[in-house]
Amino acid sequence: MLFSRRAFLATALTPPQVRCFHLSASPEALVADPELPSVVRAAGVTDVWIGGYLYGHWYYTPERIAAQRKVWERAGLRTHVIQIPLGHPGDSLGSVSGQPPLTPPAHWKPGVRSNGKRQWGTSLHEPATAENVDAIRRVAAMGVRRAFLDDDFRLAQGPGIIGGCYCDAHLAEFTRRYGYGPAVREQLLDAVRARRLDAVVRNWVEYTCDQLTVCFRAIQKGAPEIDLGIMVMYLGSEKAGIRLEDYRDVPLRVGELMFDDKSFGRVKGKTNELFSALFHRRFTTAERAFSETTAFPSNQLSAANMAAKLAISTLADVRNTMLMSGVTPIPRSHWATLGPAMRNQAALHARVAGHVPRGPFKHWWGEAARYVGDDNPYSLFLASGIPFEVCYQPPREGWAFLSGADSINTSAVAVSRKTVPETLADLYAFKHRIRKALTDVPFVEDDKPVVCSWLPTAKRVLLWNLAEAKETFSLAYGEKRRDVTAGALELVEVEL
Ligand SMILES: [Zn+2]
């Protein structure tokens, strides 16, 4: 074979692709659109995740799953499986037909919430673990080698809830295990209502985390040939039974939440999403991290917004994008926007992968937020145009913007405390007050919502324009100024 020198150089200078694009696709999606495999393959998707076992049901029979895999693989895609181990509270699958069962079978037990109400899904009693172990073995026997447990694998109904199962059996076991007397029930419920991180609540959260970790390890052990991962919900953490430290060496999907235009369309929707992704990235490597790039209901997030979500993964150095939309596929027309956007992000990501954002604003999500907080972070500082960095310990310098729970419970943070209300106007005013301290830091001078990620080791700044219109930003760095233009919701790279 002959190569021209020019072609050879072009190959040698292209950084290796670091970003992978995955699609979660239901059997229904393939029935509705038999051309889907070739469409998504052309857009740049390489891996497809098929729904497997659903909380006690083989609604999609193993034979149907095997047949699905063949169809996707014939189109040149790798296939893996997503198990839905415990069931969601309510309809999170979004099936138009309403066919998949919404609750586990009758021989499973419902959980009890702290308010005494019964709920199906996101609770753990036998035989859920045993049946999930059998299910993963069955999936492994099909030749599947990668599987995720969907985000119903948690023990709280949703974000901000101090979970665990408050049924008589679980409360009795908790009381026995920690040597408490019968009065502990009221103590626990009272502290949970008040979101007070006392010893009883701490033990309760640890007890709940133990249950989920034991279940995960049992499923993992059931099929060691499968690389088993966990999908974590938006800001999912210990209060939902997810002791993040326990999942450090497995594939981990960072939690996102803004699945429709209404929620993602707000600036704080975007910064909340980025905040959660940055938090979860503390517990996994870039290579093992997956996004939750989701439209739900599937037609409620525009193609432009879905494409903009790809920027969050680039900023957080999440190497795998997982495109999801429940049972119903995203509109076919989305792919015309997503394909080019995926290629752009992949090229940009390859140039900045592995470089760590640095800056005077500190991203901190502490123990109190994780154990008893309401999962409403102070995230708008990410839109201030000042660089930030993710802290693994309570920050001791710079500026940290604490949530309610952390500001009450974290004494180590912040030598001096000021209150900056979480509005863009207040953050811009704060920026002007501290700008004299920003002499050796690149930052955006304008009062416009923009994420400024400074990567000193790459000698680059990434600016993510959070406006739905083209903007020009004045980027200051020491004595220097330059104008940077970015399209609506565009992520642009500036070489310093
Ligand atoms: Zn229980």
Boltz pocket constraint, residues with backbone or C-beta under 6 A from the ligand:
constraints:
  - pocket:
      binder: B
      contacts: [[A, 110], [A, 111], [A, 112], [A, 124], [A, 125], [A, 165], [A, 166], [A, 167], [A, 168], [A, 169], [A, 170]]
      max_distance: 6.0
